[in-house]
Amino acid sequence: MSGLNIEKRDNSIINSGKKCRHKGKVPGVFYGKEIGNFMFEVSELELNREVSNIGEHGVLNFSLDNEEKKALIKEVQRDPVTHKIIHIDLGEIKNQGEIETEVPIQYIGEKRLIGKGVVLQKEKDSVKISCKVDNVPKNIKIDISKGISGSVYRYSDLEVGNEISIIENIDSVIASISNEKKTVSQINELDVVNYSDK
């Protein structure tokens, strides 16, 4: 099993996270009952490679003090301008059983909607799932390329295998297609105007 080499970080050092980034590393926090909570640092290049492969909510392999383990990515923080990873939180995985996590929804075919004069309104960008450690996907796809104005998509429309369970209300709407994208405030304003005209 190959993966990230992480090193514990001294939390008594002032601005340790900033100093860590100057060395080309990313600071992070590990949360676990078996080996405890601790701060760590990891190579930015190695971390970018792993996150690119498994996604921002996947399971990664890591080595600490020459001992290999698995961890679930709990949160990835990025710089709003450069989009570089500036911090990461990892959670302990005790066994190879079922875990619950959240993965991104990838909408396929959104560009094809432009030529139809319609737009996609996304209500959800991610979905909570339950599966075995080694089955956590990078994302879950849904093809909306054939959608027309009025099309509605729900969690039940997501493309998942039998090894993955969606732990959401499968009837909940995740996206819809309309002729014009309106914000909630715009819709409320329109309702007020329509009501005042009565």
KOLNU-860556 format. One line per field, with one value per residue (C-alpha): x, y, z; residue in three letters. Coordinates in pm, whole numbers, plus 50000, padded with zeros to 5 digits. Layout:
BEGIN
c1 = (X:...)
c2 = (Y:...)
c3 = (Z:...)
rest = (ALA:...)
//
This chain:
BEGIN
c1 = (50000:50154:50031:50115:50399:50275:50472:50337:50352:50445:50139:50340:50516:50358:50219:50321:50071:50215:50571:50463:50331:50656:50831:50606:50389:50023:49916:49641:49462:49398:49097:49094:49019:49272:49582:49443:49407:49717:49840:50050:50212:50231:50401:50184:50282:50198:49869:49763:49832:49625:49331:49332:49306:49049:48861:48809:48600:48777:48984:49360:49650:49914:50228:50304:50613:50662:50310:50061:49699:49386:49201:48885:48920:48684:48753:48983:49034:49156:49283:48996:49231:49495:49270:49571:49508:49595:49463:49321:49132:49151:48936:49039:48906:48898:48809:48712:48339:48079:48149:47940:48079:47980:48092:48043:47772:47907:47652:47732:47624:47562:47724:47470:47191:47328:47221:46869:46827:46784:46990:47057:46965:47163:47004:47268:47639:47705:47537:47576:47650:47729:47970:48281:48610:48752:48433:48420:48389:48560:48217:47872:47752:47419:47359:47144:47236:46891:46705:46452:46279:46081:46306:46361:46634:46631:46875:46708:46837:47203:47410:47535:47630:47487:47787:47681:47378:47246:47152:46936:46566:46586:46282:46452:46527:46895:46857:46608:46613:46439:46434:46562:46755:46583:46709:46486:46464:46359:46087:45963:45959:45760:45508:45465:45407:45155:44973:44957:44805:44510)
c2 = (50000:50331:50675:50994:51034:51259:51400:51520:51895:52079:52282:52483:52671:53010:53031:52670:52641:52941:52817:52477:52624:52813:52474:52350:52150:52158:52162:51933:51780:51410:51305:50956:50758:50480:50689:51016:51364:51538:51807:51708:51832:51669:51744:51974:51791:51448:51572:51734:51407:51202:51445:51459:51079:51013:51342:51568:51320:50995:50748:50787:50574:50733:50641:50771:50659:50378:50246:50237:50335:50461:50787:50952:51306:51513:51859:52027:52402:52594:52944:53143:53307:53045:52744:52576:52341:52528:52285:51935:51740:51360:51115:50777:50459:50173:49882:49781:49797:50047:50417:50726:51017:51293:51303:51563:51534:51572:51705:51572:51758:52100:52273:52113:52300:52636:52577:52497:52834:52676:52672:52421:52524:52317:52264:52017:51984:51671:51358:51156:50789:50470:50211:50010:50194:50080:50167:50542:50711:51034:51168:51050:51138:51234:51299:51607:51663:51560:51781:52041:52327:52175:51873:51785:51562:51382:51179:50870:50969:50948:50674:50449:50083:49824:49867:50225:50335:50690:50806:51096:51129:50989:51194:51523:51750:51803:52011:52141:52302:52628:52896:53162:53132:53319:53366:53308:53685:53740:53478:53638:53982:53843:53689:54026:54205:53944:53963:54346:54337:54132)
c3 = (50000:49893:49986:50165:50410:50688:50980:51312:51356:51676:51773:52024:51744:51665:51310:51249:50962:50780:50828:50704:50376:50321:50315:50036:50272:50371:50738:50855:51151:51206:51414:51561:51875:51826:51757:51891:51744:51617:51381:51083:50764:50422:50091:49880:49560:49704:49848:49520:49341:49585:49595:49215:49204:49476:49511:49811:50010:49932:50130:50119:50233:50452:50640:50989:51182:50926:50992:50705:50763:50587:50649:50523:50391:50605:50465:50214:50241:49936:49882:49722:49470:49381:49457:49620:49911:50230:50494:50518:50786:50800:50994:51127:50965:51212:50987:50635:50703:50583:50619:50556:50360:50120:49756:49481:49216:48863:48615:48268:47953:48101:47802:47567:47741:47627:47267:47387:47556:47899:48216:48491:48842:49092:49429:49550:49473:49680:49811:50130:50071:50258:50121:50200:50237:49905:49713:49784:49441:49339:49240:49133:48784:48637:48266:48210:47844:47716:47960:47852:48030:48316:48364:48729:48870:49203:49411:49267:48920:49024:48861:49143:49162:49399:49628:49714:49915:49903:50253:50146:50072:49719:49614:49701:49405:49326:49007:48753:48411:48327:48058:48292:48614:48896:49247:49546:49604:49242:49274:49596:49432:49140:49380:49554:49222:49108:49441:49434:49085:49204)
rest = (MET:SER:GLY:LEU:ASN:ILE:GLU:LYS:ARG:ASP:ASN:SER:ILE:ILE:ASN:SER:GLY:LYS:LYS:CYS:ARG:HIS:LYS:GLY:LYS:VAL:PRO:GLY:VAL:PHE:TYR:GLY:LYS:GLU:ILE:GLY:ASN:PHE:MET:PHE:GLU:VAL:SER:GLU:LEU:GLU:LEU:ASN:ARG:GLU:VAL:SER:ASN:ILE:GLY:GLU:HIS:GLY:VAL:LEU:ASN:PHE:SER:LEU:ASP:ASN:GLU:GLU:LYS:LYS:ALA:LEU:ILE:LYS:GLU:VAL:GLN:ARG:ASP:PRO:VAL:THR:HIS:LYS:ILE:ILE:HIS:ILE:ASP:LEU:GLY:GLU:ILE:LYS:ASN:GLN:GLY:GLU:ILE:GLU:THR:GLU:VAL:PRO:ILE:GLN:TYR:ILE:GLY:GLU:LYS:ARG:LEU:ILE:GLY:LYS:GLY:VAL:VAL:LEU:GLN:LYS:GLU:LYS:ASP:SER:VAL:LYS:ILE:SER:CYS:LYS:VAL:ASP:ASN:VAL:PRO:LYS:ASN:ILE:LYS:ILE:ASP:ILE:SER:LYS:GLY:ILE:SER:GLY:SER:VAL:TYR:ARG:TYR:SER:ASP:LEU:GLU:VAL:GLY:ASN:GLU:ILE:SER:ILE:ILE:GLU:ASN:ILE:ASP:SER:VAL:ILE:ALA:SER:ILE:SER:ASN:GLU:LYS:LYS:THR:VAL:SER:GLN:ILE:ASN:GLU:LEU:ASP:VAL:VAL:ASN:TYR:SER:ASP:LYS)
//
